[in-house]
Amino acid sequence: MYLVRNIYEVNMPKPSFSSIAKELNISVAIVSNVLRNTSTTTLASNSTKQRILSAIWEKGLRLSNNIGVIVPREVRMHEALFYPGFAGITERCARLGFSTTLFTSTANDEITGFLKQHSVCGVIFWNQASPLLLKTAQEEKIPFVFLNPQQNYSEADSISFNDYDLMSELLLYLYEKSYRNYIFLSGNGFSYIEEQKRGFSDFLKEKNVSGVLLENFAKHRKELQKLIENSSKETVFITFARYETIKILEYFAYCSKSCPDDAGLVASNLLAAFYVPKLTTIMNPYYESGSLAVDMIVEKWNNRKFYLKQHLILKGKVIKNQSTESGEMK
């Protein structure tokens, strides 16, 4: 729907390098040079460059129908977070007539090639962006959106998740199933994990129930195994990571325990449907968030607004399966 132009736009002459050059009273060569180089390599002065970029933006002259996606390497390796979101991006782009370019970044990366050469009409920053990347995108008039930002980018449009409320909903469901002892293998580092941990701690205080938070699985293997050995029908183990899910199930088997008869289990959504019984899990709307990020980029172009002042917060859902069905309150 975003690609449909109104009647006035259809009847207007299509802007081009030559029409921009004529309007600004500069040569076509300078316009072309500016639109294929960054401020550090163009031969034009900064004031001339900004006049050209502003004219291009205001007239809606996209140099490509390509949307860039910049993803930190650690996120790229986390399939549960990356693949559903990237599928949402690519499928929405294909439906709207856009292509995608994926760039996996590291801490040492500065400006990517597609920002330098204006080969994208928009950028989706996944989790984070360096000050240099942000400055470059702003200076080059390339609209961008943050997907699942890990810090506060107040002057940028973003899409994130309400992990605190989702964790609270999950724990309330488990409480209603008569679980009173909660073991959470959380990991650390990302803001969404910190929100889950905060929801976990607040819930334990509110319900006055016992719980153990293990942030590093490698350091707590023996403790976890001991907790499984001593578990009961009132105990539930929670992890959203694939590897930790497999290890918990291995420890269950080693200790001759089963879920939900001897303890409940909430685990990775990637594995939830492949075990007997099926595992209770949570599902964040990664696919939907990727699709919405594309819509935001297109809306910026259609309305000539670099900043929409949109900070969308999506909520996932609890998938209730048989691994937590034991011990329901009567």
C-alpha positions in Angstrom: 0.0 0.0 0.0 2.9 2.3 0.6 4.1 2.3 -3.0 0.8 3.8 -4.5 1.3 7.5 -5.4 -1.5 10.0 -5.5 -2.8 11.5 -8.7 -0.8 14.7 -8.3 2.4 12.8 -7.9 1.6 10.6 -11.0 1.1 13.7 -13.2 4.2 15.4 -12.0 7.5 15.1 -14.0 9.7 12.4 -12.5 12.7 14.0 -10.7 16.1 13.1 -12.1 19.7 14.1 -11.7 19.4 16.6 -14.5 16.2 18.2 -13.1 17.8 18.5 -9.7 20.9 20.0 -11.2 18.8 22.5 -13.2 16.8 23.5 -10.2 19.9 24.1 -8.0 21.8 25.7 -10.9 24.7 23.2 -10.7 26.1 20.6 -13.0 24.7 17.1 -13.5 28.3 15.8 -12.8 28.3 17.4 -9.3 24.8 15.9 -8.5 26.0 12.5 -9.7 29.2 12.8 -7.7 27.5 13.7 -4.5 25.0 10.8 -4.8 27.7 8.2 -5.2 30.1 9.4 -2.5 30.1 10.3 1.1 31.0 13.7 2.6 34.6 12.4 3.0 35.1 11.6 -0.7 32.8 13.9 -2.7 34.3 16.7 -4.7 31.5 19.1 -3.8 31.5 21.4 -0.8 29.4 20.3 2.2 26.9 23.1 1.7 26.4 22.0 -2.0 26.1 18.4 -0.9 23.4 19.2 1.7 21.4 21.2 -0.9 21.5 18.3 -3.3 20.6 15.7 -0.6 17.8 17.8 0.7 16.4 18.3 -2.8 16.6 14.5 -3.5 14.9 13.7 -0.2 12.1 16.3 -0.6 11.3 15.1 -4.1 11.3 11.5 -3.1 14.0 10.5 -5.6 15.1 7.1 -4.4 18.4 6.0 -5.9 17.5 2.3 -5.3 14.8 0.1 -4.0 17.2 -1.7 -1.7 17.0 -1.7 2.1 20.1 -2.4 4.2 20.1 -4.4 7.4 23.1 -4.1 9.8 23.2 -6.9 12.3 25.9 -7.4 15.1 27.7 -10.7 14.7 26.5 -12.0 18.1 22.8 -11.5 17.0 23.5 -13.0 13.6 24.7 -16.2 15.4 21.5 -16.3 17.6 19.1 -18.1 15.2 16.1 -17.8 17.4 16.4 -14.0 17.3 17.7 -13.5 13.8 16.0 -15.8 11.3 12.3 -15.0 12.1 13.0 -11.2 12.1 15.1 -11.4 8.9 12.3 -13.4 7.2 9.9 -10.7 8.1 12.1 -8.1 6.6 12.9 -10.0 3.3 9.3 -11.2 2.7 7.8 -7.7 3.3 10.5 -6.2 1.1 9.7 -8.7 -1.7 6.0 -7.9 -1.4 6.6 -4.2 -1.7 9.1 -4.4 -4.5 12.3 -3.9 -2.5 15.4 -5.9 -2.2 17.6 -6.4 0.9 21.3 -6.2 1.6 22.5 -7.9 4.9 25.7 -6.7 6.6 27.0 -8.5 9.7 29.0 -6.0 11.7 31.7 -6.3 14.3 32.9 -3.8 16.9 35.6 -2.6 14.5 33.3 -1.8 11.6 32.8 1.9 10.9 30.9 2.8 7.7 29.5 0.1 5.5 29.9 0.2 1.7 26.2 0.6 1.0 26.1 3.8 3.1 29.2 5.2 1.4 27.8 4.7 -2.1 24.1 5.4 -1.5 23.2 2.0 -2.7 20.3 1.7 -0.1 17.2 3.8 0.3 16.9 2.9 4.0 18.7 1.1 6.8 17.4 -1.2 9.6 19.8 -1.1 12.5 19.5 -4.4 14.5 20.0 -3.8 18.3 22.6 -1.0 18.0 24.6 1.4 15.8 27.8 3.2 16.4 27.7 7.0 16.6 29.6 7.1 13.3 27.0 5.0 11.6 24.2 7.1 12.9 25.9 10.3 11.9 26.6 9.0 8.4 23.0 7.9 7.8 21.7 11.3 9.0 24.2 13.3 6.9 23.5 11.2 3.8 19.7 11.5 4.3 19.2 7.7 4.5 16.2 7.0 6.7 16.7 4.3 9.3 14.8 2.3 12.0 16.1 0.5 15.1 14.9 -3.1 15.6 15.1 -4.3 19.2 17.4 -1.5 20.3 19.6 -2.3 23.3 19.9 1.3 24.4 17.9 4.5 24.3 18.0 6.1 20.8 15.5 8.9 21.6 15.8 10.6 18.2 15.3 7.4 16.2 12.2 5.4 15.3 12.3 1.9 16.9 10.5 -1.4 17.4 11.1 -3.4 20.5 9.5 -6.0 22.8 7.8 -5.9 26.2 9.8 -8.7 27.7 9.0 -7.6 31.3 5.2 -8.1 30.8 5.7 -11.3 28.8 7.8 -12.8 31.6 5.3 -11.7 34.2 2.5 -13.4 32.2 4.5 -16.6 31.9 5.2 -16.7 35.7 1.6 -16.0 36.6 0.5 -19.0 34.4 3.1 -21.2 36.1 1.9 -20.0 39.5 -1.7 -20.9 38.6 -0.3 -24.4 37.8 0.8 -24.7 41.4 4.5 -24.2 40.8 6.2 -22.6 43.8 9.9 -23.0 43.1 11.3 -21.3 40.1 14.8 -21.8 38.5 15.6 -19.4 35.7 18.7 -19.8 33.5 18.8 -16.3 32.1 22.1 -15.4 30.5 23.0 -11.7 30.5 24.1 -8.8 28.4 21.1 -7.9 26.3 18.4 -5.5 27.5 15.6 -7.9 26.9 17.3 -10.4 29.2 17.6 -7.8 31.9 13.9 -7.1 31.5 13.2 -10.8 31.9 15.4 -10.9 35.0 13.6 -7.9 36.5 10.2 -9.5 35.9 11.4 -12.7 37.5 12.7 -10.9 40.6 9.6 -8.8 41.0 7.4 -11.8 40.7 9.2 -13.7 43.4 8.8 -10.8 45.8 5.2 -10.2 44.9 4.1 -13.9 45.3 6.6 -14.6 48.1 7.8 -17.8 46.5 11.3 -19.3 46.2 13.5 -18.9 43.1 17.0 -19.2 41.8 18.5 -17.0 39.1 21.5 -18.6 37.2 23.1 -16.1 34.8 25.9 -18.3 33.5 25.2 -21.9 32.7 28.8 -22.9 32.4 29.5 -21.7 36.0 26.5 -23.4 37.4 26.3 -26.8 35.9 26.7 -28.7 39.1 24.3 -26.4 40.9 21.7 -26.9 38.2 22.1 -30.7 38.3 21.7 -30.6 42.1 18.5 -28.5 41.7 17.1 -31.1 39.2 18.0 -34.0 41.6 16.1 -32.3 44.4 13.2 -31.0 42.3 9.5 -31.8 42.9 6.2 -31.2 41.2 6.3 -27.6 42.5 9.6 -26.9 40.7 9.8 -25.4 37.3 12.9 -24.8 35.2 13.0 -21.8 32.8 15.4 -21.1 29.9 14.9 -19.6 26.5 18.2 -20.8 25.1 18.5 -23.9 22.9 21.7 -25.3 24.4 20.5 -24.9 28.0 17.2 -26.6 27.1 19.1 -29.6 25.8 21.3 -29.8 28.9 18.3 -29.5 31.3 16.6 -32.4 29.5 19.8 -34.4 29.6 20.1 -33.8 33.4 16.4 -34.8 33.8 17.2 -38.1 32.1 20.4 -38.6 34.1 18.5 -38.0 37.4 15.6 -40.3 36.2 13.2 -37.3 36.2 10.6 -36.4 33.7 8.4 -33.4 33.0 5.8 -32.6 34.0 5.6 -35.5 36.5 8.7 -34.5 38.5 9.2 -30.9 37.5 8.0 -28.4 34.9 10.0 -27.0 32.0 9.8 -23.8 30.0 12.3 -23.9 27.1 13.6 -22.7 23.7 10.8 -22.1 21.2 13.1 -23.7 18.5 12.8 -27.0 20.3 9.3 -26.8 21.9 7.4 -28.8 19.3 10.1 -31.6 18.9 10.0 -33.1 22.4 7.5 -35.4 24.1 5.8 -33.9 25.9 5.8 -30.6 23.9 7.6 -27.8 25.8 6.0 -24.7 27.1 7.8 -21.6 25.7 7.4 -18.0 24.8 7.3 -16.5 21.4 8.2 -12.8 20.7 6.9 -11.4 17.4 10.2 -11.3 15.6 8.7 -11.8 12.2 6.2 -9.1 12.7 8.8 -6.6 14.0 10.9 -7.2 10.8 7.9 -6.5 8.6 7.0 -3.4 10.5 10.5 -2.1 10.2 10.3 -2.2 6.4 6.9 -0.4 6.6 8.5 2.4 8.6 11.2 2.9 6.1 8.7 3.1 3.3 6.4 5.4 5.3 9.4 7.8 5.8 9.9 8.0 2.0 6.2 8.4 1.2 5.7 11.2 3.8 9.2 12.7 3.4 9.7 12.4 7.2 13.1 11.4 8.4 11.8 10.9 11.9 8.2 9.6 12.5 8.4 9.7 16.3 7.3 6.1 16.5 8.5 3.8 19.3 6.5 0.6 18.8 6.6 -1.9 21.7 5.3 -5.4 20.8 4.3 -8.1 23.1 4.8 -11.8 22.5 2.7 -14.7 23.7 3.1 -17.7 26.1 2.8 -21.1 24.3 1.3 -23.4 26.9 2.3 -27.0 26.3 2.3 -30.3 28.2 5.7 -29.8 29.9 4.0 -27.6 32.6 0.6 -29.3 32.8 1.2 -31.2 36.0 0.0 -30.1 39.4 -2.8 -27.6 38.5 -4.6 -26.1 41.4 -8.0 -27.7 42.1 
